[in-house]
Amino acid sequence: MAMTARPRRSVLYMPGSNARALEKAKTLAADALILDLEDAVAPDAKALARDQVCAAVQAGGYGGRELIIRSNGLDTPWGRDDIIAAAKAGPDAVLLPKVETAAQVQEAEALLKQHGAPEKTAIWCMMETPKGILHAEAIAAASPRLGALVMGTSDLVKDLNAQHTPLRLPVITALGLCLLAARAWGLAILDGVHLDLDDASGFEAACRQGLELGFDGKTLIHPKTIDTANRVFAPTPGQVAYALRIIAAFEGAMQEGKAVVLVDGKLIENLHVEQAKRLAALAAQIEKLRAA
């Protein structure tokens, strides 16, 4: 599945065992929702959460929001049943936790296919362990059904015996390796969560860093952080206007048989046009989502 311009600025984790939260999510401005059956759900509530989440996906009412079900791992008592149920519910994606090998992706892919998952249901992978990071390229190349990598920086920091710092230097290598793997294979990639909900300035700085590194958006643990993520990861009106000017100027140059053109004194080549088209398409999709 090729990476698309679909907005993933804000991707909010929602506990699958909380029916009120699943209903409230229909009113939130998040681009995507991860309906969680794993970390946010106690062992004795796993089956209930699975039923509630799959029923919510099938019932709809979430507008244009992308719906992702995070399963438990296939090495747990619940993972296989999660993926089978998700295949029948037909979300936009199934998010696999703690992916460390291509074989894990392929096992989930086989289950989805066997149980009738629609073609639109992609596989997303949590990248949250040292072994997973070291195998990022193999994981990204594991299946044509793969749609995105999702950074799990909390677990990664724990496994590295590292610390959460404002500049996130302890995980920069991991972020970079996964970005390289995602872009090499045409996948979307989402940044990890920010744990301190009272640190608004730190959260915005982390979003800005994620944008500058190349991430498509930020995974979130609280609705109050949605607006900041949406703002930071969205193209500004000025950027959109400039992108449209680049596209128009280049098309005019091509009609005149020229391969390059100047816009505001800057040399514009095909690579700049590709970037401009991606940005303009993203802005259009954001407007479409806002109107849904």
C-alpha positions in Angstrom: 0.0 0.0 0.0 1.6 3.3 -1.1 1.7 6.2 1.3 -1.1 8.6 0.7 -1.8 12.3 1.6 -4.4 11.1 4.1 -4.1 13.3 7.2 -2.6 11.6 10.2 -1.6 14.7 12.2 -3.3 13.6 15.4 -3.8 9.9 16.1 -5.5 9.3 19.5 -5.3 6.1 21.5 -8.7 5.2 23.0 -9.2 2.4 25.6 -11.3 -0.3 23.9 -12.9 -1.3 27.3 -14.4 2.2 27.8 -17.7 2.4 25.9 -18.2 6.1 26.8 -14.8 6.9 25.4 -15.5 5.1 22.1 -18.7 7.2 21.8 -17.0 10.4 22.7 -14.4 9.8 20.0 -17.0 10.5 17.4 -16.9 14.1 18.4 -13.2 14.7 18.6 -11.1 16.4 16.0 -8.5 13.7 15.7 -7.5 12.6 12.2 -7.4 9.0 13.4 -8.3 6.8 16.3 -6.5 3.8 17.7 -9.1 1.7 19.5 -6.8 -0.1 21.9 -7.2 -3.7 23.0 -3.6 -4.0 24.4 -2.0 -1.7 27.0 -5.1 0.2 27.9 -7.1 -2.9 28.7 -6.9 -5.2 31.8 -6.6 -8.9 31.2 -10.1 -9.6 32.5 -11.6 -7.0 30.2 -9.9 -8.1 26.9 -12.9 -10.0 25.5 -15.4 -7.2 26.3 -13.1 -4.6 24.8 -12.7 -6.7 21.6 -16.5 -7.0 21.3 -17.1 -3.3 21.9 -14.4 -2.1 19.6 -15.5 -4.3 16.7 -19.1 -3.3 17.2 -18.1 0.4 17.2 -16.2 0.0 13.9 -19.0 -1.9 12.3 -21.6 0.6 13.5 -19.6 3.6 12.2 -20.5 7.2 12.9 -16.9 8.4 13.0 -17.1 10.5 9.9 -13.9 10.7 8.0 -11.7 9.6 10.9 -9.4 6.7 10.2 -10.1 3.8 12.6 -7.3 1.5 13.7 -7.7 -1.5 16.1 -4.6 -2.2 18.1 -4.5 -5.9 18.8 -2.7 -7.8 21.5 0.4 -9.6 20.4 0.1 -13.0 18.6 2.2 -14.5 21.4 -0.5 -13.6 24.0 -3.8 -15.5 24.7 -5.8 -12.8 23.0 -3.9 -11.7 19.9 -5.2 -14.3 17.4 -8.8 -13.7 18.4 -8.3 -9.9 18.2 -7.0 -10.2 14.6 -9.8 -12.6 13.5 -12.4 -10.3 15.0 -10.8 -7.2 13.4 -10.8 -9.0 10.0 -14.5 -9.3 10.2 -15.1 -5.8 11.5 -13.1 -4.2 8.7 -11.3 -1.2 10.2 -8.9 0.9 8.2 -6.0 -0.8 9.9 -4.9 -3.3 12.5 -2.0 -2.1 14.6 0.4 -4.9 15.8 2.2 -4.3 19.1 5.9 -4.9 19.6 6.7 -6.0 16.1 10.3 -7.4 15.9 10.3 -9.6 12.7 8.8 -9.7 9.2 7.4 -13.1 10.1 5.1 -11.5 12.7 3.7 -9.2 10.0 3.2 -12.1 7.6 1.4 -14.2 10.3 -1.1 -11.4 10.9 -1.5 -10.9 7.2 -2.4 -14.5 6.7 -5.0 -14.4 9.5 -6.6 -11.3 8.0 -6.8 -12.8 4.6 -8.0 -16.1 5.9 -10.9 -14.4 7.8 -12.1 -12.1 5.1 -10.5 -8.8 5.9 -11.4 -6.2 3.3 -8.6 -4.9 1.0 -8.7 -1.5 2.7 -7.7 -3.0 6.1 -3.9 -2.3 6.3 -1.4 -3.6 8.8 0.4 -1.0 11.0 3.4 -1.9 13.2 4.4 -0.6 16.6 8.2 -0.1 16.6 9.0 -0.1 20.3 11.8 -2.6 21.1 15.5 -2.6 20.3 15.1 -5.7 18.2 12.2 -4.2 16.3 14.3 -1.0 15.5 17.2 -3.1 14.3 14.9 -5.0 12.0 13.0 -1.9 10.8 13.8 -2.4 7.1 12.8 -6.0 7.0 9.5 -5.2 8.8 8.8 -2.3 6.4 9.2 -4.6 3.5 7.3 -7.5 5.0 4.0 -7.2 3.2 2.2 -5.2 0.5 -0.6 -4.8 3.1 1.6 -2.7 5.4 0.5 0.9 5.7 2.4 2.5 8.5 5.0 2.3 11.3 4.1 3.7 14.7 6.8 4.7 17.2 6.4 3.3 20.7 8.9 5.6 22.4 7.8 4.9 26.0 8.6 1.2 25.8 11.7 1.9 23.8 13.1 4.3 26.4 12.4 1.6 29.1 14.1 -1.1 27.1 17.1 1.1 26.4 17.5 2.0 30.1 17.4 5.6 28.8 15.6 8.7 29.9 12.9 11.0 28.5 14.6 14.3 27.6 13.3 17.5 25.9 15.4 16.9 22.8 14.7 13.1 22.8 18.4 12.4 21.9 18.2 8.9 23.5 15.7 7.8 20.8 16.9 9.9 17.8 18.7 7.0 16.3 15.6 4.8 16.5 13.4 7.5 15.1 15.8 8.0 12.2 16.1 4.3 11.3 12.4 3.8 11.3 11.9 7.0 9.2 14.4 5.7 6.6 12.6 2.3 6.5 9.2 3.8 6.2 10.1 6.2 3.4 12.1 3.6 1.5 9.0 1.4 1.3 6.4 4.1 0.8 4.8 3.9 4.3 3.4 6.5 6.6 5.1 6.9 10.0 3.8 8.3 13.2 5.8 9.8 16.1 5.5 8.4 19.7 3.4 9.8 22.5 4.3 12.7 24.9 3.7 11.5 28.5 3.6 14.8 30.4 0.1 16.2 29.8 0.9 19.3 31.8 3.8 20.2 29.6 2.1 22.1 26.8 5.2 23.8 25.5 7.2 20.6 25.6 4.5 18.8 23.7 4.4 21.4 21.0 8.2 21.3 20.8 8.1 17.5 20.4 5.5 17.9 17.6 7.6 20.5 15.9 10.6 18.2 16.1 8.6 15.3 14.7 7.5 17.4 11.8 11.0 18.5 11.1 12.3 15.0 11.2 9.7 13.9 8.6 6.9 12.2 10.6 3.3 12.4 9.3 1.8 13.1 12.7 1.8 12.4 16.5 0.2 9.6 18.5 -1.7 11.1 21.5 -3.0 9.9 24.8 -5.4 12.7 25.6 -7.9 14.7 23.6 -6.6 18.1 24.9 -3.5 17.6 22.8 -5.4 17.2 19.5 -5.5 20.8 18.5 -1.8 21.4 18.9 -0.9 18.3 16.9 -3.4 19.3 14.2 -1.9 22.8 14.0 1.8 21.8 13.9 1.5 19.0 11.4 -0.8 20.9 9.0 0.5 23.0 6.1 0.1 26.7 6.8 -2.0 28.8 4.4 1.2 30.5 3.2 2.8 27.1 2.5 -0.2 26.0 0.5 -0.3 29.2 -1.5 3.4 28.8 -2.3 2.9 25.2 -3.3 0.1 26.1 -5.7 2.3 28.8 -7.2 5.1 26.3 -7.7 2.8 23.8 -9.4 1.3 26.4 -11.7 4.7 27.9 -12.6 6.2 24.6 -13.4 3.3 23.5 -15.5 3.6 26.7 -17.5 7.4 26.2 -17.9 6.8 22.6 -19.1 4.3 23.9 -21.8 7.1 26.2 -23.0 9.6 23.2 -23.1 11.5 24.3 -20.0 12.5 21.8 -17.2 13.2 24.5 -14.6 11.6 27.7 -13.5 12.2 30.5 -11.0 9.6 31.2 -8.3 10.4 34.1 -5.9 14.0 34.0 -7.2 14.4 30.3 -6.3 15.1 27.6 -8.8 12.3 25.1 -9.0 12.8 21.6 -10.3 10.7 18.5 -10.5 11.5 17.4 -6.9 10.2 20.7 -5.6 7.0 20.2 -7.6 6.5 16.7 -6.2 6.8 18.1 -2.7 4.4 20.9 -3.6 1.8 18.5 -4.9 2.1 16.3 -1.8 1.6 19.4 0.4 -1.4 20.7 -1.6 -3.0 17.2 -1.6 -2.6 17.0 2.2 -4.2 20.4 2.7 -7.1 19.4 0.5 -7.6 16.2 2.5 -7.5 18.1 5.7 -10.3 20.4 4.4 -12.3 17.4 3.3 -11.9 15.7 6.7 -12.9 19.0 8.5 -16.1 19.1 6.4 -17.0 15.4 7.0 
